[in-house]
Amino acid sequence: MADAAKTISGVFDGKLAYDAAAFKAAAETIRHRSGKAMVESFPAGSFGAPSAAKVEIDQSRGEFAALARHLESLAAALSLAADNAPDGITESMRMAPGMAMGSSSLLGKRAGSATDADPSKMPAEHVFHLILQDCTNCHAKFREKRQ
Ligand code: HEC
């Protein structure tokens, strides 16, 4: 998943040439490892060393599964975006200026929760930022920090 995220990030940063197949493969890697597959990777009793998975997963199953499913739907949207852009990153895949991530908009209130919006209607670059937020959010709560 880390490699897949690096590939996608490289494409949006212009450090990697866009290749629709490679972009889609990276999105599919994330999709296949999230959702149900991710939930099933952490069965009860699988916590503690050497795993960095916290026992909080067991105590907050609903939240963990929701994050895993949210990640899956975002990755699916990215994968579709690659189908629609065989030859290169299109303008519509780019995040519009002012579409800042984070919890508040310029108006100082939430411009609709990202969790509720339909990712297939968002620019792929924005979807990718939301993906990275899911990684961070889940790790912050459910993964042990390693030195
Ligand atoms: C729903 C929760 C969740 C989401 C979302 C999530 N992760 Fe994780 N991730 C975990 C947990 C829990 C671990 C610790 C696993 C362990 O040590 O057994 C982990 C571990 C990892 C590791 C270390 C793997 C290893 O072998 O030690 C990497 C790298 C990683 N995640 C990348 C990502 C990336 C990239 C994303 C986003 C595209 C992501 N994760 C999204 C829960 C999540």
Residues whose N, C-alpha, C, O or C-beta is under 5 A from the ligand:
A	BS01	HEC	M1 A2 A5 I30 P50 S51 A52 A53 F64 L67 A68 L71 I131 D134 C135 C138 H139 F142 R143
